Amino acid sequence: DIPVSWQAPGWPWVDPLKDSKAAETEVKLGINTRRKLAADRGHDFDELVEQLQRENDQLKKAGIIQENSGGTS
């Protein structure tokens, strides 16, 4: 068997800044997860993590970011 997961399309934001701040607060309070937030926006969390890692590696190799900069807290 091949594991399959279905991802619903994301919904457009009414106010992206407020939505992002609310999502950040929910994760900090432990009442939501990054994986759930990504799914709510129509993204696959594992793909996002892999893409972010590739981007950070490429930026480090180019000397654009240092090892401890540009990440999330």
C-alpha positions in Angstrom: 0.0 0.0 0.0 1.1 3.5 -0.7 0.3 6.0 2.0 -1.9 8.8 0.6 -3.2 11.9 2.2 -5.7 14.3 0.7 -5.0 18.0 1.1 -8.0 20.4 0.8 -7.3 23.7 -1.0 -6.5 26.7 1.2 -8.8 29.6 1.7 -7.8 33.2 0.9 -7.1 35.5 3.8 -9.2 38.5 4.6 -6.4 40.2 6.6 -3.1 38.3 6.2 -1.3 40.2 8.9 -3.9 39.6 11.6 -4.3 35.9 10.5 -0.5 35.4 10.7 -0.3 37.0 14.2 -3.2 35.0 15.4 -1.6 31.8 14.0 1.7 32.7 15.7 -0.1 33.2 19.0 -2.0 29.9 18.7 1.2 28.0 18.2 2.9 29.7 21.1 -0.1 28.9 23.3 0.0 25.3 22.2 -3.6 25.4 20.9 -2.6 24.8 17.3 0.3 23.3 15.3 2.3 24.4 12.4 1.2 21.2 10.5 -2.5 22.1 11.0 -1.9 25.7 10.0 -0.1 24.6 6.9 -3.0 22.2 6.0 -5.5 25.0 6.6 -3.7 27.1 4.1 -3.6 24.3 1.5 0.1 23.4 2.0 1.8 20.1 2.9 3.9 20.7 6.1 6.6 18.2 5.1 7.1 19.8 1.7 7.3 23.2 3.4 10.0 22.0 5.8 12.0 20.4 3.0 11.8 23.5 0.8 12.8 25.8 3.7 15.8 23.6 4.5 16.9 23.7 0.8 16.5 27.5 0.7 18.4 28.0 4.0 21.2 25.8 2.8 21.4 27.6 -0.5 21.5 31.0 1.2 24.2 29.9 3.7 26.3 28.6 0.8 26.0 31.9 -0.9 26.9 33.8 2.2 23.6 35.6 2.3 22.6 34.4 5.8 24.6 33.2 8.7 24.0 29.9 10.5 21.8 31.4 13.2 20.0 34.2 11.3 16.8 34.3 9.3 15.0 31.5 11.1 12.0 31.4 13.3 12.0 31.5 17.1 
